[in-house]
Amino acid sequence: MLHIEQLNAGYGDVQILWDVTLDVRPGELIALVGANGAGKTTLLNAISALVTRYRGKILFDGKDLTRLAPYEVARLGIAHVPEGRRLFPGMTVRENLEVGAMSKEARSKLKTSLEEVYSLFPILKERERQEAGTLSGGQQQMLAIARALMSRPKLLMIDEASLGLAPKVVGEIYDTLLDIRKAGLTMLIVEQNVALALDVCQRAYVLENGRVAVSGECKKLQNDPKVQEAYLGIIEGI
Amino acid sequence: MLDFLQALIWGILLGGMYALIAIGMTLIMGVMKIINLAHGALVMVGMYITYVLNVQFGLDPYIGLFIAMPTLFLLGALIQLLLINRIIDVDAILPENQVLLTVGIMVVLTETMRLLFHSDYRSVQTSYASENIHIGGISLSVPMTIGFFVALVFVLLLHLFLKKTHYGRMIRATAEDRIAAQYMGIPPKTVTVVTFGLGSALAAAGGALLLPIFYLWPDIGHLFTAKAFIITILGGLGSIVGAFFGGLLIGVFESLGATYVSMGYKDVYGLVVFLLVLLFLPGGLKSLRFPALRRER
């Protein structure tokens, strides 16, 4: 579904990603993990056309994304839940969701979509008329995910869903994400909490200094001594 | 007491029309994050269009308004599409350069009008220009009253457009977070073109409504740019409700100042309010609501 080959990208003259190759197949939940500054967010932004792509291919359902503008990528069915959530703080919860349904097709199914996201996140229905800026962090993250779902995407990309949230809230959000995945939605998630990410995903790509260091099935990576030592805090012999 | 009430009401009537002009500026400010210093010039062009329609074809200014508005919508949209959008694309150029560009546009518009109409003072002759309605000792100027209520209708229509329509929500989303709006699939350039057009149409409406009350000459634009700028700051940048009440406040201050201090310093009172607001309420009227709320960005 998403095929990235030998991608080199960065901000202006500062190159961040080096020869990144990645595949997402329909129905998969793929995790991008790695330390701070490894290039995870940049990779998502490269797909969304918000950073400069120098070389390489990004194909989505066979269409080349490297020459498109950010809004055109979104219209192809890639929904991006950005780092820091970037809600529209002065608009109500309901209005944020309505803006999420931008394409003609999404707008024609607005009612169904609203019911769906309200049943996934019932708290949002309670807060419908409240300004998004007044929600708690966890509720804002839920709204950001719900807003992305309103576009009825083919691929959902989530950047750091767990950042700055209480463990209990993170658990709730990930439970919901797994429910969404079971319904058949393909997902590409960036997660700093490597243990959590490897627990839920099928395959993962470990980024180091802008390159793919290791990739493979999550179950195997969980048992990989190198990954254990570097990211899971497990050191052999202790 | 009657004097005071009279001055207050005149101020509110005048302020409603100022507010309409300022709301056009604040709408552009919200989406583009720049002060449009050509805004007053757009008001002036709107006034000349209404003036020509009146002198050449005998159209009443309140009807000419409905021709001036779409014309200015088109002019504003073209300015954004052909000039300002090109500058946004260039990474190395600071946003200040967009503001400088609007200064250039202002000069071109002003001097073009001077070429066509010279610097003479002009005014339209209408049957109601000097008529007054008397209500319990207070007299209301007919053109000011009509102007105020028409302005009020436009403000309400704009409010409904932004709140209730799909396109209105696209404009608000772009104003709140341009990048996040693109994540949603909103094309930012199209939105800025429409927004600049709308802001210009509102400027034209304000100009047409003021035409029966004001003299018209090419440099009158500067006066409106200054007033709209003050009102925009007063209301809190990008806030439409704030700009509306800011407009009323400036109108009332001008009117009270003219009545109780001196008519000659009419335009100074607004600047005094401006200084006071910058000193004591730097967030504008908008910050009176939820003063403690800090919005995450």
Interface residues (C-beta under 8 A of the other chain):
Chain A: G12 S48 L50 A69 P70 Y71 A74 R75 A79 H80 P82 G84 R86 L87 F88 P89 G90 M91 E95 E98 V99 G100 M102 S103 R107 G133 T134 Q140 R147 A148 S151
Chain B: D91 H166 R169 M170 R172 A173 E176 D177 I179 A180 A181 Q182 Y183 M184 G185 I186 P187 P188 L293 R295 E296 R297
